[in-house]
Amino acid sequence: MDITTAALSPRALSLAQALVRINTVSANSNLELIHLARDELSRLGVVSRLTYNAEKTKANLFATLGEGKPAGVILSGHTDTVPWDGQDWSDDPLSGSVRDGRLYARGSADMKSFIAIALAHAGDFLASKAPFAIHLAFSYDEEIGCFGVKELIADMRDAGVAPLACIVGEPTSMVPAIAHKGVYRYKCCVRGKEAHSSLTPRSVNAIEMAARVVGKLRDMAETFEREEPRYPGFDVPFSTASVGQFHGGIADNVVPRDAEFRYEFRDLPTADAGRMQQEVIAHARSLEPAMKAVAPEAGFSFETICEIPSFLGSAGDAVTRLAQRLSGERGTTLVAFGTEAGIFKNSGIPTVVCGPGSINQAHQPDEYVSLEQLARCEAFMRGLAAAREIG
Ligand SMILES: [Zn+2]
């Protein structure tokens, strides 16, 4: 079969349209989409495992196609999307309309189409003669920090499932991706002591103390750029640090009591964001004795926003070769964005990232995926159902 010119099936397209028409912005419930997937599978006699968030407003879905086979390959996708507030769309972001050979909607590229095409081929996976099962793993809250998938993996372990491999269907234009950086975000709150600005020695200026830590972050970023061993293939081949938000102060003549800022590290797969964060905390702690000498309550507190580990697979992994074979691609790539791949990999499952569409359209107004990419993804799924071995 010619992988690039295979036609897209009406069923795969209509499932993709059905999924993108459900609003699953991360702030919302994803249950309508999860129930749709669960119902599709239950029509085939497949029972899904659902794991919920604490409020029971969102769920992950995990299902095994080929129950009784010793182990399997995970097809992983997140069900949530980023919002579109303030973006200039030429059509309703939930339209799922097809124009000029493209499916337009929020989530069309990132990444409901992969989920839809996997679902559309659930029957083929069930009927597969392969010695391995196919697991579907659909998560919530990926876009805001990869929170859902951790519950999904824990539940999978509880159920005694030990997958052989994982394919994360984030948009790579169907080129297998074997590495990405991590994304580690933190909030730092600085408590000082307020005073009239004519009496600064009696105060602890929270903004100024915060600025010293912000300066430390900038120094670290410059050190990464100057000294870190390069990792070729990334647009920025070294780790980065960046302060994204800063708030503080109430008036020109009041020494501020409070300041708060948020920052992130994007660490290379060969770097260690945990150590970076320890370095920031150590710097903050070194400033505290002088602050506390004026006001014992003064100091720094840190909060973790998200910790998405970097991902480092291998061109030699069987799952990478499988993805190459099924996508008709000889090479591999690296991607600039964070995914759930590092979390699967760190739990001991060889992983590759490969899915339809381009990250260039993700999170953008008029997000789309080309029908040609969807057809390639469908050929990939058909090939997987027909595969007899991994690698
Ligand atoms: Zn995504």
Residues whose N, C-alpha, C, O or C-beta is under 5 A from the ligand:
A	BS01	ZN	D110 M111 E170
